[in-house]
Amino acid sequence: MSNSEQDSQLIVVSNRVPNPDGGSGNQGGLAVGVMTALQQADGLWLGWNGSIDDDEHARLEHYDFDGVRFATFPLTENDHKTYYTGFSNEMLWPLFHYRPDKVEYSRENLEGYLRVNQRFADHLMPLIKDNTRVWVHDYHLVPLGHYLRETGADAPLGYFLHIPFPPWDVLRILPDYENLLRYLSAYDLIGLQSDVDLKNFKDCMTMALDAVEHDDGMLEVDGRRFRAESYPISIDVQAAQEMAQAGVTSSAGKRLQRSLGDRPLVMGVDRLDYSKGVYKRFQAFERLLEKQEHQRGNVVFIQISPPSRTDVHEYAQLRTTLERVAGHVNGRFADYDWTPLRYLNRGYSREAIMGFLRMSRVGFLTPLRDGMNLVAKEFVAAQDPEDPGVLIISHLAGASWELGKGALVCNPYDIDGVADMLEQALTMSLDERKTRWRTMMDVLENNDIHHWSQNFLDELMDVRLNRSAT
Ligand code: G6P
């Protein structure tokens, strides 16, 4: 940690903050990743408290949780509808996941999005001191940096996007998309998950705003200089290992083991979201059972998908579709002593999930598009080094760039290809499993969550120092 960092206070801002009641496992990668960074700094986390309250002037509520100070506030029903459900999750989420077919746009939602970002800025400004660094997270809060600057904030402002950044010709579907890019140029450092996202981001900046890239790598738009880099997010490897070991011997772990007997377990864990590719995953599993008779009565596939964003029509529809397909697969292949597909539409404790991952022969993660997919990394960390499972990861997930040398990398649209890969994973020799797992573990040990946050925050200070010097 550099001297300037030691004296400075870190404020993290995101839409959602970890739930102090904990446990449901439905908080996505963001909560898991950022908490560690804050615990090491004199950190404060500002965000929505998850509740709806019609008082739009509600004050911040301050509390401590797990070694971090929190400041949260409620959203009004209209804010929730326009900013969170409407613009963030019906517009930006599908657009940034390359799904224009699912995009819903309205000016009312955009106005709500901007209004709530302004409210975040109003809450944040009084908390910013001379030595504060601010780190903003994810697609809900793109304009926040711009509003902070407008109100006079001169603090180092970092922004990390946890989801993919789309190509220019996709981004253009959003009316007024140039403004979204301008808002991003208010930050000093913009972090993206992968080099592909970084390339898309720079293309957009150049095509839409005539950004200039200087020899030192800094980008310039309308006289403002900033830097963009890729920082693939990671996990706390040691904590994941310990939790996985505890999970196996927990009562949930033991119950699962009893129900499996000697049968190999294939495991998927994702929020119930169309970007995760669970529908095609079910089809690939069905194809495996069609093609490989010896797997009938043998392999068990558990898909855990806690409900998510239930106010969005697409998500409600997906739930019905998956229930139908799961029923179809079981109706077609189940026997009186074997259910091939266990589709669990609820969350479990992190400990139970990590234990389940350790007990799996195959981690089956096939998103149609994903910024990173931290479950893939958790699966790797969770394994028993003496008998590790095999990771199947989509080539459209950020995690495939780092884990691709050890994982089996699939195209999730190729149902036959994925089914064949499942068979390859289920029949892989112990030696090959160990070699592949070691390759992936090396990657994780070299870039765990501590490296990730440290790299980002170090770079934020550097960019800031450079900017002050020019
Ligand atoms: C993804 C996003 C996070 C988000 C999480 C859960 O991981 O990148 O920002 O918090 O999904 O989604 P939700 O809408 O429930 O916050």
Boltz pocket constraint, residues with backbone or C-beta under 6 A from the ligand:
constraints:
  - pocket:
      binder: B
      contacts: [[A, 16], [A, 26], [A, 27], [A, 28], [A, 29], [A, 30], [A, 138], [A, 139], [A, 162], [A, 163], [A, 308], [A, 309]]
      max_distance: 6.0
